[in-house]
Amino acid sequence: MAMGRALTKNAYAYEEVRQRILVGSLEPGQALAQSQLAAELGVSLTPMREALRRLDAEGLVFIDAHKNARVATLSAVEATHLFEVRERMDPMAAALAAERRTDADIANIKAAAADLKPLEDKASLDALTAHRQFHRAVYTASHNDLLINLLEGLWDKADRYRQVGLNARKDSAADRKRVNREHESIMRAVINGDAAAAEKHMLAHVQGSLGRRAIDELAKKQ
């Protein structure tokens, strides 16, 4: 990421390390050499430490009592917990969005849907970001700030498990068509104000998600 976005050094270090974790170039359990990372990114140790503390608070990095940092590990248990929460919260958010969406929300959802890209076996950050933007546009339309903040907090963790699911088995053409239909059905239900349909389609989407696939894959290894 270029620093042309006028990020502070702290924010730049945070965004760079976060992205490397999300796309898997920094692997689960990998020790983070803070001096080396800081040198690679052209920042001093102070913004690097601040970035890692922020990632630790978000659960993407683990910092021990000796201030050593490593990428947080992944587990079938955490994947299951994430799935259980999303299986309930995402459908509720979609239903509320159908009841409360504004014209601005509808425009945001349509724009996010137009930007969706297929998630490949090694998903690019652009594809992950586009997927996240679509779901964010939906749950933001719920106008429930507590629910929005909870879902925002889950998303980085969920993206790491999506990578596990993709690495376990690449989506087939049929998978990609199914996901496209699900996104279209969610969008139409929210736009049409059909809360029951929005809830139903979002539930089906979560239940067939890469997060569900990740649970099975991680369970084999643990």
Secondary structure, 3 states (H helix, E strand, C coil): CCHHHCCCHHHHHHHHHHHHHHCCCCCCCCEECHHHHHHHHCCCHHHHHHHHHHHHHCCCEEECCCCCEEECCCCHHHHHHHHHHHHHHHHHHHHHHHHHCCHHHHHHHHHHHHCCCCCCCCCCHHHHHHHHHHHHHHHHCCCCHHHHHHHHHHHHHHHHHHHHHHHHCCCCHHHHHHHHHHHHHHHHHHHCCCHHHHHHHHHHHHHCCHHHHHHHHHHHHC
